[in-house]
Amino acid sequence: MGAREVGLVAGWLLGRRWRGPARAPARALEPRGGFEAIVVAGCRVRRDGTPSAALARRTRRAVDLWRRGLAPVILFTGGPRSGRKPEARVAADLALELGVPGEALRLEQRSTSTDENARFSRALLPGGPVIVVTDAFHALRCERVFARRFARALAVSPDPAPPASARDLVHEAISLVAYALTGRL
């Protein structure tokens, strides 16, 4: 792990504000931003097959960005967990309900981690710039991981979003360290 990665992880762990992921400058989110897709990072699906609150927020944010003309397609990521429908399918169903036509949607339904979200998404897209929609606490890792696979990655989060739970923060801290140590940031 290099000095830069240590700094990123330490800054995140200490709660410092960093320039970037969840706080993308408005000019970066203009229609002429040149993004090839809006990618929604997978998130939990409820037992009844409906999206969790976080997945619904991410999907609504992606639909809003798509309606603003930031990218021609929305790619939903996330495979099935615990015998439930794939996260990508559940999110895409919500996008369809919100009026996004099926031809504007892509699904990646195998991934079970942020690294797989990026890797499998790259197999479905040409590799140009993407916007990745995820929660603020996950934005740093998500942006860094996707930037390794795409020409550019800009992570944005739903707004407003509730604060992260202690469990989410602990999981993200552990994941940041693990990703940094294995060279995936």
N, C-alpha and C positions, 0 to 999 in steps of 0.2 A: 504494500500500500504506500503510495507516494505522499509527499507533503500536502499536495493539493487535496487529495482524497481525505486525509486526516483532518485538514482544515474544514472541509465541507461537512464531514460527520460531526466534528466538534462544534461547529457553528450551529448545526441543526440541533444537536443535543442540548446546547446551552440556550436555545431559544432565540438566537440572534436573528434579526431580519436579514435576508440575503436578497440581492437584486435578482429577480427573475421568476421562477416557476409559477407560483400561484398569483403573482402580482405582475402579470404581463402588461407592458405599456400599451395604452389604447391604440397607438399607431400600429402596433404589431398585429392587432386584431381587426384591421381594415380589410375589406373585400379584396383589395389588390395585394394582399399579403402573399399570394402565390402558394397556398397550401394545397396539397393534392388530396388530403383527407383529414377528417376529424376522427380520431380514434378514442373510443370510450374504454377505459381500463375496466376489466371485469370486477365484479363485486357480488356479494352474497345475494342469493335468492331465498325467499322465505319458503317454509315447508309447503305452503299452499300453491307454490309456483309463481307467486307474484314477486316483483322486484323489492328488495329492501329499500328503505328510505334513501340510503346513500346511492344505490344504483338508479333509483328513479330521479334523484337530483342530478346525477351525472348525465343521464339520458336527456333530461329536459334542457340542460345547459348545451349539450351537443346539438340538439334540435334548434335551439335559439341561434347558435353560431352558424349552423347550416342555412337557416332562413336568412341570416344576414349576408349570405353569399361568400363565406370564408373558404369553403371547399365544396366540391361537387358531390362528395360521398361521405357517409358516416360509416366507419368500421367499428363494429361492436366485438369485444373480445371476452373470452371466458368460457371455460368448459363446464361440464356438469360436475357437481359435488354432492356427495351424500345421496345419490340416487335422484337428485332433482334435475329439472330441465337445465340445459346449458345457460349460463349467465348471459351470453351473447344473444341467444334466442329470446329470452325474457325481455331484455332491453330493446331488441329490435321490434318485438310485438308492441311495446309501449310507444316507440317512435312511429310505428304505423298508425296507432290510435291517435297520435298527435298530428297526423296528416302528412308525414313524410312518405313519399311514394317508394314502393319496393325497389325500384331500379336505382334509388340513391343509397341503398343499404348494402353493406357487406358484412358477413359474419365469419368470425374466427372462433370455432367452438371446441378447441382442444386444450387451450392453455390453462395452467393452474398456478402460474406465478407471473410476476411482473416481467421477468426475463423472457418467459415463454410468450407473454402478450406481445412483446416487441419482436421477438424472433419469428413467431408465426404470422404476425401482421405484416412483416417485411416480405414474407413469401406471397402475400396477396396484393401487395402494392409495389409500384415501380421503385420506390426508395427516395422520392422527393421529400420536401418539407411537410411535416404533419403537426397538427394540434392534438395534444393528448389531454383528455378530460379526466380528472381524478380529484380526490379530496386534497385539500391544502397540505395536510400532514404527509401525504404520499407524493406530492408534486416534485420534490427535489429528486428523489430516487427515480421516479417515473421519467422525468425529463432526461436525466443522465443516461438511463438505460436505453430509451428510445433514440437518443442522439447517437448512440453507437451503431444503430442499424439504418438510420435515415439521414438524409442530407442536413436536416435541421429538425429539432423537436421543440415545441413550445408547450409547456404544461400549464393548463388553466384549471381552476376549480369552480364548482358551483358557487353562486353568490346570491343570497347569503347562505352560508353553511354553518351548521352548529359546530361548536368546538369539538375537537377530537376527544375520545374517551381515553382514560389512562391506559386501558388495554391496547387501544390502537397505537398510542404513542410508544409504549414499550415494544410492541411488535415491530413498529417502524424503526425504532432505534436499533434493535437487534438485526433487522434486515439490512439497514444501512451499513452497519459494521460488517456483516457477512458479505454483502455485495462488494464493499470496498476491499476486503481481504482477498476475495476471489477474482478481482479485476473486472467486475461487471458494472462499475460506475463510470 
